[in-house]
């Protein structure tokens, strides 16, 4: 009896110090030499760096050539995919819709439908896919695509939509090549759409 009590005390004492497995771990924030934090999705900067001092792109101050190259690579990746750093798990509605759509697609492969039942099922699936696209796309409104055509965008003054932030500064200048981008390149980068279509 005494041993059992002692074991119970040890278990309770040790068990309280064990962290919860599902507890969210805070992400480590990496900062530039100037103190400005890097975006979390870039990860850790290179540990080994050269001893030269250069101006870092994106307003990160001064640092090594290795750091210049690492920052520029990440800025270019962000420019190609503006939603690269988004975490869809932050929005439970997106997560729920993605799961439902995946289940419905699986059901399509195994279930036997009548023609009428199949049509209803596909309509529901498309509605869910449309809703998911609206939640994921900042430039879309309720059911209607608000993306202007290339010609409309040019006539409207080539404006950059509100809410879009470019880490490297302006989308009009390619820092890695040291050249200006064409309106077609900027349109493709902003709207993720071919300007010729």
N, C-alpha and C positions, 0 to 999 in steps of 0.2 A: 504494500500500500504506500509506504514511504517512498519507494523508488518511482512508483507511478506518479505521485504528487510532484516529485522532483523533476521528472521528465516533462510533465505538463507545464511547470513553471519555466523550464528552459525553452520549451517550444513557444510558449506565449511571449517570452522576452525576446527571443531571436526573431520570431515571426513579425514582430512590430517594426523591426528595422529593415525589412525587405521592401523595396519600392514596388509599387504596382506595375505590372507588365504593360498595361495599356496606357500608362501615363505618358503624355506627350513630352518629348525631350526638346528643350529649347535649342534652336539652331544657333551655332556659333557665328558671330558677326566678325567678318574680316574687314579691316580698314586699310585704306591707302596710307602712305607715309604722311600725307597732309591731314589725315584724320577722317576723311570722307569715307563712309562705309560702302563696300562693294555690294551689289545685289546678291541676295542669298543664293540664287540659283547658279551663280558663277562658281560657287565652291571656294576652295582654298587657293590663294595665289601661289605661284611657284616658290618653293623653299630656297632653291639655289638661284642666285641672281648675280649678274655682272656688277662691277663696281662703278660703272659709268653713271652720270646724272643726266637725265633728259626730262623734258616736259611730258607728263603723262596725258594721254587723250581723255576726253570726257570730264575735264576739270578735276582730276584726282591729284594734282600737285606735281611733284617731281619724284623720279625714281629711276630704276635701272632699265636698260634696254629690254631685258627679259620681261619686266613688268609691263613695259609699253606694248610689247608683242602680245602678251596674255590679255591685257585689257582690250586691245584692238580686235583680237579674235572674238572675244565675247560680245563686243559692241556690234561687230559684223553679224554674228549669229542672231543677236537680238533684232537687228534691222531686218534680216530675212524672215524671222518669225517673231512678230511683236508679242505674241502670247506665249512665248517660250517659257517664261518664268511663272506663269499662272498655275495655281494649284486648284484643280477642279474639286478636290475633296473638301475645300472650304465651303462649297455650296452644296448642301445636302440634296437640294432639288435636282441639280445636275446629276449627282451620283445616283439618285433614285431612278431618274429617267433613263440613264445609261443602262442600269440593271434591267429595267422593264423592257427596253428595246432589245437587249441581248436575249432575254427569255422569250420574247415574241418571235424573234428570228429563229431561235432553236425550235419553237413550236411549229413554225412553218415547215421545217424539214421533216418532222415526224408525224404531225397530225393529218387526218383526212378531213377535208372540208367539202361542203357542197359549194356550188358556184356562188350562191348568194352569201353564204357564210364566209367564204374566202374573200369576197369583195369587201364585206364589212370589216373583217380582220385587218386587211391591208390598209383600209382607210384609217382605222385606229392607229396602226403602226406609223403611217405617214404623218398623222397629226402629232404623235409623240416625237417623231424625228424633227418636225418643223419647230415644235416648242423647244426642243433641246438646242437646235441651231440658233433660235432667238436668244436663249439664255447665254450661249457661248459667244455670240457675236455682238460686240458693242455697237456696231454701225447699222444694226437692223432694227426695224420697228415691228409693230404687231402685224405679222403676216405679210407685210410689204417690204421689199428690198429697197432700202434708202441709199444704196450705193449708186452714185452717179456714173454715167458713162464717161469715158475719157474726154470726149468733146464737151459734155456738160461741165465737167470738172475744170477744164481749161477756160471755158466761157465764164465760169463762176469765179475766176481769179486764182485757180490752183490752190485753194485753201486747204489747210490741214485740219481734219475734224477735231472738234474739242475733245479733250480727254486723252488724246494720243501724246505720249511723251517719248522722246528719243534720247536714249542715254548718251549718245555721242554728240548731241547738240542738234544740228539741223539735218533733216533727211536729204537736203539738197547737196550736201558735200560728203564725198566718200573720203574719210580720213586715211584709210589704208592705202589708197591710190593717189591721194592728193589732188583729186579732180572733182569737178562738179558732176552731179548726176543729171541725166536728161529727164524731162517731164514724164516720159513713158516709164522710166525706172522708178521714179518717185511714186507714180500712180500704182504701179505693180506692188511696191513695197507697202504702201498705206492700205490699199484695198484688197490686196492678195488676189488680184484679178487682171487678166490680160487686157491691155488697153485697146487691142485691135478687135476685141469681141463686143 
